[in-house]
Amino acid sequence: MSQQTRPPDGSGPGTAAGGTDVPEAGTARRSGATAGRSALGRVGKVRNLGLIAVLTLLCVIGAVSSDNFATRQNILVILTSAAVIGVITVGQTFVIIGGGIDLSVGAIVALASVWCTTVATQDYGFGGMVFCALVVGAVVGLVNGLVIAYGRVVAFITTIAMMATARGLAERISDRQSQVVTVDSFNSIASTRWLGVPVLVYILAAAVLLGWVLLNRTTFGRRTFAIGGNQEAARLAGLDVRRHTVLLYVLSGLCCGIAAVMLTARTTSGASNLGDLYELDSIASVIIGGTLLTGGRGSLVGSILGVLVFTTITNIFVLNNLTTDIQQIAKGLIILAAVLIQRRGNTPSTA
């Protein structure tokens, strides 16, 4: 009984001479990929529905525990509080889906806020301040990306180093003093309302919409999922993994710059302690939203639902005069539970 061997030219079942796939094989692969995406889409929808259920339960608990929770003013407070961390979470979602992590987001916010509120920068008015914050965020993200992609330093170490560096630079520029914003048009970003809704909420909505389109409807998004899923396979498929990694961190830094503008306008000052622990909140929201820490799978909608869950929990604690240590314990337990659920969901079942 002879053993069937593959011809040296790469031809064989499902393959034409020269290694080119015949239509049948290509169709089969495309069908499999489509089925895989459909399955992941169903999982994502189920997870998002679960987050909506959790958010609804929290709203019920909040309404029962405090008479002030269900008021229109408090709902706007929750949305406004979620706006800044939500914009940061948009960039963090891209980075984590792409197989990385950014622990420097809070420090980047602080550095951008301080740099855009120096006396020299404020002399340029509203446009100069916004431009400065965005450029600072993007440049710091660029440095992160270059060190990770071309310096081959792991993202965890690189962004921790940047976290310390950016925070220290912010302290040096501001001399550890709050820099009051004297440009009224800049402060109006936080105080202006359209149709009764703060502009900050509209900025979050715009960032989420643009991020969703970029992630789900463009080649950039598809490449992000591919690189996060299997970086070596993406490289062999012809993707410029290093350049794309740099772009992901630039995007994260840009989101931090936008968040710095929002937070600085809200506090009417720039300070080196702004954005403290934002890296924890953004990563936690991404994990709660169903994005794998190992990359390759995630949902921007889920991440924003995660932001709303954490913001709502914090709001309930504040309304009920619970201390911050209880808030941190609750957040830690929620993060741990989300990671355990992810591990359980990704563990192959044995017969």
Secondary structure, DSSP 8 states (H G I E B T S, - for coil): -------TTS-BTTB-GGG-B-HHHHHHHHHHHHHHHHHHHHHHHHHHHHHHHHHHHHHHHHHHH-TTTTSHHHHHHHHHHHHHHHHHHHHHHHHHHTT---TTHHHHHHHHHHHHTSHHHHTTHHHHHHHHHHHHHHHHHHHHHHHHHTS---HHHHHHHHHHHHHHHHHHHHTT--EE---HHHHHHHH-EETTEEHHHHHHHHHHHHHHHHHHSSHHHHHHHHHHH-HHHHHHTT--HHHHHHHHHHHHHHHHHHHHHHHHHHHTEE-TTTTTTHHHHHHHHHHHTT--TTSS---HHHHHHHHHHHHHHHHHHHHTT--HHHHHHHHHHHHHHHHHHHHHHHS----
